[in-house]
Amino acid sequence: VYLVESGGGLVQAGGSLRLSCAASGLTFSKYHMGWFRQAPGKGLEWVCDIDVGSVSSTYEDSVKGRFTISRDDAKNMLYLQMNSLKPEDTAVYYCRPKNGGVWTDYWGQGTQVTVTS
């Protein structure tokens, strides 16, 4: 399984970024997918996830209304549209598959998001 995150960068507070995750080596459409992040000096934090078939998605409270997760199963791609970014969103962002109700140990290299005030 290979996961390649991209789209991060340096942005001012209030700005937007769109992260992408390219997945291979798995039947992407059959996996629940999520985004996680790790801020400097802090532990890994779940951000949001989307189920098989994009029927529903769930968000951590601090990103609700600002972030939108989506997927394109035909392209094996996961996306995270991030709007109204805040300095506290600064972190390395990772995508991660979930199988059978359990998050897998498949990780990409992550993509750095830095939000300046």
C-alpha positions as CSV (number, residue, x, y, z in Angstrom):
1,V,0.0,0.0,0.0
2,Y,1.3,3.4,-1.0
3,L,-0.1,6.7,0.1
4,V,1.2,10.0,-1.2
5,E,0.0,13.2,0.3
6,S,0.5,16.6,-1.4
7,G,-0.9,20.1,-1.5
8,G,0.5,21.5,1.7
9,G,2.3,24.8,2.0
10,L,2.6,28.1,3.7
11,V,-0.5,30.2,3.9
12,Q,-1.7,33.2,5.9
13,A,-4.5,32.8,8.4
14,G,-7.9,32.9,6.7
15,G,-6.4,31.3,3.6
16,S,-7.2,28.0,1.9
17,L,-5.4,24.9,0.8
18,R,-6.5,21.7,-0.8
19,L,-4.7,18.5,0.2
20,S,-4.6,15.4,-1.9
21,C,-3.8,11.8,-1.1
22,A,-3.0,9.3,-3.9
23,A,-3.5,5.7,-2.9
24,S,-2.3,2.6,-4.6
25,G,-1.9,-1.1,-3.7
26,L,-5.4,-1.4,-2.2
27,T,-9.0,-1.5,-3.5
28,F,-9.5,2.1,-2.5
29,S,-13.2,2.2,-3.0
30,K,-13.7,-0.4,-0.3
31,Y,-11.9,1.5,2.4
32,H,-13.1,4.1,4.8
33,M,-10.6,6.9,4.6
34,G,-9.4,9.6,7.0
35,W,-7.1,12.5,7.5
36,F,-4.9,12.9,10.6
37,R,-2.5,15.6,11.6
38,Q,0.5,16.0,13.9
39,A,1.4,19.5,15.1
40,P,4.9,20.3,16.3
41,G,5.6,18.7,19.7
42,K,2.1,17.1,19.8
43,G,0.6,13.7,19.2
44,L,-1.3,12.4,16.3
45,E,-4.8,13.9,16.0
46,W,-7.7,12.6,13.9
47,V,-9.2,15.3,11.7
48,C,-12.0,13.8,9.7
49,D,-13.0,10.7,7.8
50,I,-15.3,9.6,5.0
51,D,-17.0,6.3,4.6
52,V,-17.2,3.9,1.7
53,G,-19.3,5.4,-1.1
54,S,-19.1,8.9,0.4
55,V,-22.4,8.4,2.2
56,S,-21.2,10.2,5.3
57,S,-18.3,12.1,6.8
58,T,-17.3,13.1,10.3
59,Y,-15.2,16.0,11.5
60,E,-13.3,16.9,14.6
61,D,-15.0,19.9,16.3
62,S,-12.3,22.4,15.6
63,V,-12.5,21.9,11.8
64,K,-16.2,21.6,11.4
65,G,-17.5,24.1,8.9
66,R,-14.0,24.9,7.6
67,F,-12.7,21.6,6.2
68,T,-14.4,19.3,3.7
69,I,-13.3,15.7,3.0
70,S,-14.0,14.1,-0.3
71,R,-12.9,11.2,-2.4
72,D,-12.8,10.1,-6.1
73,D,-12.8,6.4,-6.2
74,A,-12.3,6.3,-9.9
75,K,-8.9,8.0,-9.4
76,N,-8.0,6.4,-6.0
77,M,-7.8,9.9,-4.6
78,L,-8.7,11.5,-1.2
79,Y,-9.0,15.2,-0.8
80,L,-9.2,17.7,2.1
81,Q,-10.4,21.2,1.3
82,M,-9.3,23.5,4.1
83,N,-10.8,27.0,4.3
84,S,-10.5,29.7,6.9
85,L,-7.2,28.3,8.1
86,K,-5.9,29.2,11.5
87,P,-2.4,29.0,13.0
88,E,-3.5,26.1,15.1
89,D,-4.1,24.1,11.9
90,T,-0.3,24.0,11.4
91,A,0.7,20.4,11.3
92,V,1.9,17.6,9.0
93,Y,-1.2,16.0,7.5
94,Y,-1.6,12.3,6.7
95,C,-4.2,10.2,5.0
96,R,-5.0,6.8,6.4
97,P,-7.3,3.9,5.4
98,K,-9.6,2.2,7.8
99,N,-10.5,-1.5,7.4
100,G,-13.1,-3.4,9.4
101,G,-13.6,-0.5,11.7
102,V,-9.9,-0.3,12.6
103,W,-7.4,2.3,11.4
104,T,-4.6,0.6,9.5
105,D,-0.9,1.2,9.9
106,Y,-0.5,2.4,6.4
107,W,0.9,5.9,6.2
108,G,2.3,8.2,3.6
109,Q,5.1,10.8,4.1
110,G,2.6,13.5,5.0
111,T,2.3,17.0,3.7
112,Q,3.3,20.1,5.8
113,V,0.7,22.8,6.3
114,T,1.9,26.0,7.9
115,V,-0.5,28.8,8.7
116,T,0.9,32.2,9.7
117,S,-0.9,34.8,11.7
